[in-house]
Amino acid sequence: MPNFIETAGRAQWYTRQVMRLALFFLVSLSALAKDADFNGRWNLTVPNEARRRVWWLEVDGAGTAAIKGRFVGAPGGDMNAIPEIGVKNGVLRFVFERNYRRQPSGTAKGVYTARLVNGELAGDFQLEGDPASKLTFTGKRAPVITDTEDGKWKPGKPVELFNGKDLANWSALVPGQALGWTVDKGIMKNVAGANNLVSSQTFWNFELHGEFRLGAGSNAGLGLRGRYEVQIVDDFGKAPDTHGTGALYSRIKPRVNAVKKPGEWNTYDIRLVGRTVTVIVNGVTVIDRAEVEGLTAMAHDPNEANPGPLSVQGDHGPVEIRKLTVTPLVR
């Protein structure tokens, strides 16, 4: 029969084990809580990105086994579900296997990692086995935008972003790269692979009227606030999709495809209030007061809480534009 000392010793041993288990669970719960801080939507600034674009990341379920994510960024423009993602020792890591260099050599594994530093992401990207491909990035939480379509927004004074004569109201997105745009007989036009244009003026809530013409097989886009691309593409006769004319690129599919045949002039009438967008193509409403969740591939301005420029995509196919009028919306 155990004596008093033996009983007391066993009690102390059990107490220590319980305390260790309790501490383990507390530490584990604390780590999971910290992991959960990765959840949310993030706008990523990438200082040395060749095309001066910014990225977008959404993380959901961090701190659980059901973590998942979505990403817009290098190398392509789609919004993709992340196939491999997790958090370990305070590091968020996600991986894509893609043809990053768009060459016949095939796919490579792109690894993205990030830590939380003072509430922001500090991370890097690298192709596995290729240190020269490394890019650093920082991430800030996407802001909550409270402006809504409440019927109280009224048109202000229209601004003609294209004066019909020159490109005085525009600058090149990528420094050191040829502009690739000219003005001829009241029409601004580019050569394939030209620089993207960025307006010198910035806007918040507005209506945009544009008139454009495409050649066969061409592709362009308009960047609202320099963040959200409304697609312009020769897809006459095709079914509407998230990469078609009138789409918010890779995010919102238009109801119908209302584009005209190549060589004919098309009109866009776009209204953006807060995160609510309406797109009318050739008089047909193809997106009606839909929510803009976040940045698209053409984005170059990550500061969603602030006014931003209009940008025109020139780095794909040739496009002709004869009208770009922005009407600010005011109270």
C-alpha positions as CSV (number, residue, x, y, z in Angstrom):
1,M,0.0,0.0,0.0
2,P,1.6,3.4,-1.1
3,N,2.7,5.6,1.8
4,F,1.9,9.3,2.1
5,I,5.1,10.4,0.4
6,E,4.6,8.2,-2.6
7,T,1.0,9.5,-3.0
8,A,2.1,13.1,-2.7
9,G,4.8,12.4,-5.3
10,R,2.3,10.9,-7.8
11,A,0.0,13.8,-7.3
12,Q,2.8,16.3,-8.0
13,W,3.7,14.3,-11.1
14,Y,0.1,14.3,-12.4
15,T,-0.2,18.0,-11.7
16,R,3.0,18.7,-13.7
17,Q,1.6,16.7,-16.6
18,V,-1.7,18.5,-16.5
19,M,0.1,21.9,-16.4
20,R,2.3,20.8,-19.4
21,L,-0.7,19.8,-21.4
22,A,-2.5,23.0,-20.5
23,L,0.5,25.0,-21.6
24,F,0.8,23.1,-24.8
25,F,-2.8,23.8,-25.7
26,L,-2.5,27.4,-24.8
27,V,0.6,27.8,-27.0
28,S,-1.2,25.9,-29.8
29,L,-4.3,28.1,-29.5
30,S,-2.1,31.2,-29.5
31,A,-0.3,30.0,-32.7
32,L,-3.7,29.3,-34.4
33,A,-4.9,32.7,-33.4
34,K,-1.8,34.3,-34.9
35,D,-2.2,32.2,-38.0
36,A,-5.8,33.5,-38.4
37,D,-4.3,37.0,-38.7
38,F,-3.4,36.1,-42.3
39,N,-7.1,35.8,-43.2
40,G,-8.6,38.6,-45.4
41,R,-8.0,40.4,-48.6
42,W,-4.6,41.9,-49.3
43,N,-3.2,44.3,-51.9
44,L,0.4,43.5,-52.7
45,T,3.0,46.0,-53.9
46,V,5.8,44.4,-55.8
47,P,8.6,47.0,-56.3
48,N,10.5,45.3,-59.1
49,E,7.6,43.8,-61.0
50,A,8.6,44.3,-64.7
51,R,5.2,45.6,-65.8
52,R,4.6,47.8,-62.7
53,R,1.6,45.7,-61.7
54,V,0.4,45.0,-58.2
55,W,-1.0,41.7,-57.0
56,W,-4.1,40.7,-54.9
57,L,-4.4,37.9,-52.3
58,E,-7.3,36.5,-50.4
59,V,-6.8,34.0,-47.5
60,D,-9.6,32.2,-45.7
61,G,-9.5,29.6,-43.0
62,A,-5.9,30.2,-41.8
63,G,-5.6,28.7,-38.4
64,T,-7.6,25.7,-39.4
65,A,-7.2,22.7,-41.6
66,A,-9.6,24.2,-44.1
67,I,-7.3,27.0,-45.2
68,K,-7.8,28.2,-48.8
69,G,-7.0,31.2,-51.0
70,R,-7.3,33.1,-54.2
71,F,-4.6,35.1,-56.0
72,V,-4.2,37.6,-58.9
73,G,-0.6,38.1,-59.9
74,A,2.5,36.8,-61.7
75,P,2.7,35.5,-64.2
76,G,-0.8,35.7,-65.7
77,G,-3.9,37.8,-65.2
78,D,-6.6,35.3,-64.0
79,M,-8.0,35.2,-60.5
80,N,-7.0,31.6,-59.5
81,A,-7.8,29.4,-56.6
82,I,-4.5,28.6,-54.8
83,P,-3.8,24.8,-55.1
84,E,-1.3,24.6,-52.3
85,I,-1.4,26.9,-49.2
86,G,-0.6,26.7,-45.5
87,V,0.8,28.4,-42.5
88,K,3.7,27.0,-40.5
89,N,5.8,28.7,-37.8
90,G,4.3,32.0,-38.6
91,V,5.0,31.8,-42.3
92,L,2.3,31.8,-45.0
93,R,3.3,29.7,-48.0
94,F,1.5,29.1,-51.2
95,V,2.6,27.5,-54.5
96,F,1.6,27.5,-58.1
97,E,3.0,25.3,-60.9
98,R,2.7,27.3,-64.1
99,N,4.6,28.3,-67.2
100,Y,5.9,31.5,-65.6
101,R,8.1,32.4,-68.5
102,R,5.5,31.6,-71.2
103,Q,8.1,29.5,-73.1
104,P,7.9,26.1,-74.6
105,S,10.2,24.8,-71.8
106,G,7.1,24.1,-69.7
107,T,6.1,24.8,-66.1
108,A,8.0,25.8,-63.0
109,K,7.1,25.9,-59.4
110,G,6.5,29.4,-58.0
111,V,6.8,29.7,-54.3
112,Y,5.3,32.7,-52.4
113,T,6.0,33.2,-48.7
114,A,5.0,36.0,-46.3
115,R,5.2,36.9,-42.6
116,L,3.1,39.4,-40.7
117,V,5.1,42.4,-39.6
118,N,3.1,45.1,-37.7
119,G,-0.1,44.0,-39.3
120,E,1.2,44.0,-42.9
121,L,2.6,41.2,-45.1
122,A,6.3,41.1,-45.9
123,G,7.1,38.4,-48.4
124,D,8.9,37.2,-51.4
125,F,8.3,35.1,-54.5
126,Q,10.8,32.8,-56.3
127,L,10.8,30.2,-58.9
128,E,12.1,27.0,-57.3
129,G,15.8,26.6,-58.0
130,D,16.2,30.1,-59.6
131,P,17.4,32.8,-57.1
132,A,17.5,35.4,-59.9
133,S,13.8,35.2,-60.2
134,K,13.2,36.5,-56.7
135,L,10.8,39.4,-56.1
136,T,9.9,40.9,-52.8
137,F,6.5,42.2,-51.9
138,T,4.6,44.0,-49.2
139,G,0.9,43.7,-48.5
140,K,-1.7,45.9,-46.9
141,R,-5.3,44.9,-46.0
142,A,-7.8,45.9,-48.7
143,P,-9.9,48.7,-47.2
144,V,-13.6,48.6,-46.5
145,I,-15.2,51.1,-48.9
146,T,-18.5,52.4,-47.7
147,D,-19.8,54.4,-50.7
148,T,-22.8,52.8,-52.2
149,E,-25.3,53.3,-55.0
150,D,-27.9,55.1,-52.8
151,G,-29.4,57.4,-55.5
152,K,-27.7,60.5,-54.1
153,W,-24.7,60.7,-56.5
154,K,-25.0,63.4,-59.1
155,P,-22.9,64.1,-62.2
156,G,-20.3,66.9,-61.8
157,K,-18.3,68.6,-64.6
158,P,-17.2,66.2,-67.4
159,V,-13.4,65.8,-68.0
160,E,-12.2,65.0,-71.5
161,L,-9.2,62.8,-70.9
162,F,-8.5,62.6,-74.6
163,N,-8.4,66.0,-76.3
164,G,-8.3,64.7,-79.8
165,K,-4.9,66.3,-80.5
166,D,-2.2,64.7,-78.4
167,L,-1.5,62.7,-75.3
168,A,-0.9,65.6,-73.0
169,N,-3.1,64.1,-70.3
170,W,-1.3,60.8,-70.2
171,S,2.0,59.2,-69.1
172,A,3.6,55.8,-69.6
173,L,3.1,53.2,-66.9
174,V,6.6,51.6,-67.4
175,P,9.5,54.1,-67.3
176,G,12.2,53.6,-69.9
177,Q,9.9,51.7,-72.3
178,A,8.8,53.3,-75.6
179,L,5.3,54.8,-75.4
180,G,4.0,53.2,-78.6
181,W,1.0,55.5,-78.9
182,T,0.2,58.2,-81.4
183,V,-2.7,60.5,-82.3
184,D,-3.9,60.6,-85.9
185,K,-7.0,62.4,-87.2
186,G,-8.6,62.6,-83.7
187,I,-7.9,59.0,-82.8
188,M,-5.4,57.7,-80.3
189,K,-3.9,54.4,-81.4
190,N,-1.1,52.1,-80.3
191,V,1.2,49.5,-81.8
192,A,1.0,45.9,-80.4
193,G,3.1,45.7,-77.2
194,A,3.0,49.4,-76.4
195,N,3.2,50.9,-73.0
196,N,0.1,51.2,-70.9
197,L,-1.2,54.7,-70.5
198,V,-2.0,56.3,-67.1
199,S,-4.1,59.5,-66.9
200,S,-2.6,62.5,-65.0
201,Q,-5.9,63.1,-63.3
202,T,-7.3,60.8,-60.6
203,F,-11.0,60.0,-59.9
204,W,-13.1,58.4,-57.2
205,N,-16.8,57.8,-58.1
206,F,-17.5,58.5,-61.7
207,E,-19.1,57.7,-65.0
208,L,-16.9,56.9,-68.0
209,H,-17.9,57.2,-71.7
210,G,-15.5,55.6,-74.1
211,E,-15.5,54.8,-77.8
212,F,-13.1,52.3,-79.2
213,R,-12.4,50.1,-82.2
214,L,-10.4,46.9,-82.5
215,G,-8.9,44.9,-85.3
216,A,-9.4,41.2,-85.7
217,G,-8.0,39.2,-82.8
218,S,-7.0,42.3,-80.8
219,N,-7.2,42.8,-77.0
220,A,-7.1,45.8,-74.6
221,G,-8.7,47.1,-71.5
222,L,-9.6,50.1,-69.4
223,G,-8.3,50.3,-65.8
224,L,-10.8,52.0,-63.4
225,R,-8.9,53.9,-60.7
226,G,-5.9,52.1,-62.1
227,R,-7.2,48.9,-60.3
228,Y,-10.2,47.2,-62.0
229,E,-10.0,46.3,-65.7
230,V,-13.0,46.3,-67.9
231,Q,-12.0,44.1,-70.8
232,I,-11.9,45.1,-74.4
233,V,-11.4,42.2,-76.8
234,D,-12.4,41.0,-80.3
235,D,-14.8,38.2,-79.3
236,F,-17.7,39.0,-81.6
237,G,-20.2,36.1,-81.8
238,K,-18.7,34.3,-78.8
239,A,-20.5,33.4,-75.5
240,P,-20.0,35.9,-72.7
241,D,-17.3,35.0,-70.1
242,T,-15.0,36.6,-67.6
243,H,-12.4,37.4,-70.3
244,G,-14.8,38.8,-72.8
245,T,-15.9,42.3,-73.8
246,G,-17.6,44.1,-70.9
247,A,-16.3,41.7,-68.3
248,L,-14.6,42.9,-65.1
249,Y,-11.5,40.9,-66.0
250,S,-11.5,37.4,-64.6
251,R,-14.0,38.5,-61.9
252,I,-17.5,39.4,-63.3
253,K,-19.0,37.9,-66.4
254,P,-21.2,40.1,-68.6
255,R,-24.8,39.0,-69.1
256,V,-24.4,39.1,-72.8
257,N,-21.7,39.8,-75.4
258,A,-22.7,43.1,-77.0
259,V,-19.5,43.8,-78.9
260,K,-19.6,44.7,-82.6
261,K,-17.6,43.2,-85.5
262,P,-13.9,44.0,-85.8
263,G,-13.4,47.4,-87.4
264,E,-16.7,48.9,-86.1
265,W,-16.8,51.5,-83.3
266,N,-18.1,50.4,-79.9
267,T,-19.2,52.5,-76.9
268,Y,-18.7,51.9,-73.2
269,D,-20.6,53.6,-70.5
270,I,-19.3,52.6,-67.1
271,R,-20.4,53.8,-63.7
272,L,-18.2,53.1,-60.6
273,V,-19.4,54.0,-57.1
274,G,-17.4,52.6,-54.2
275,R,-17.1,48.9,-55.1
276,T,-20.2,48.9,-57.2
277,V,-19.8,48.8,-61.0
278,T,-22.2,49.0,-63.9
279,V,-21.1,48.4,-67.5
280,I,-23.1,49.2,-70.6
281,V,-21.7,48.1,-74.0
282,N,-23.2,49.6,-77.1
283,G,-26.3,50.6,-75.2
284,V,-26.7,47.1,-73.6
285,T,-26.3,46.7,-69.8
286,V,-24.0,43.8,-69.4
287,I,-23.1,44.3,-65.7
288,D,-25.6,45.8,-63.4
289,R,-24.5,47.2,-60.0
290,A,-22.1,44.3,-59.3
291,E,-19.6,44.2,-56.4
292,V,-15.9,44.6,-57.2
293,E,-14.2,42.3,-54.8
294,G,-10.7,43.5,-55.5
295,L,-7.8,44.2,-57.9
296,T,-7.5,42.7,-61.4
297,A,-4.4,41.8,-63.4
298,M,-4.1,45.2,-65.0
299,A,-3.9,46.9,-61.6
300,H,-1.0,49.2,-60.9
301,D,-2.4,51.3,-58.0
302,P,-3.0,49.3,-54.8
303,N,-4.4,52.2,-52.7
304,E,-8.1,51.3,-53.0
305,A,-9.2,53.9,-50.4
306,N,-8.0,56.8,-52.5
307,P,-8.9,58.2,-55.9
308,G,-7.0,56.6,-58.8
309,P,-6.3,57.3,-62.5
310,L,-7.8,55.8,-65.6
311,S,-5.4,53.5,-67.4
312,V,-5.5,52.2,-71.0
313,Q,-4.0,48.8,-71.8
314,G,-1.6,49.0,-74.8
315,D,0.7,46.0,-74.1
316,H,-1.5,43.5,-75.9
317,G,-3.0,44.1,-79.4
318,P,-3.6,47.4,-81.2
319,V,-6.7,49.5,-80.2
320,E,-8.1,52.8,-81.5
321,I,-9.8,55.2,-79.1
322,R,-11.6,58.4,-80.1
323,K,-13.4,59.3,-76.9
324,L,-12.7,59.0,-73.1
325,T,-14.9,61.3,-71.0
326,V,-15.0,61.0,-67.2
327,T,-17.8,62.6,-65.3
328,P,-17.1,62.7,-61.5
329,L,-20.0,61.8,-59.3
330,V,-20.6,64.2,-56.4
331,R,-23.0,64.7,-53.5
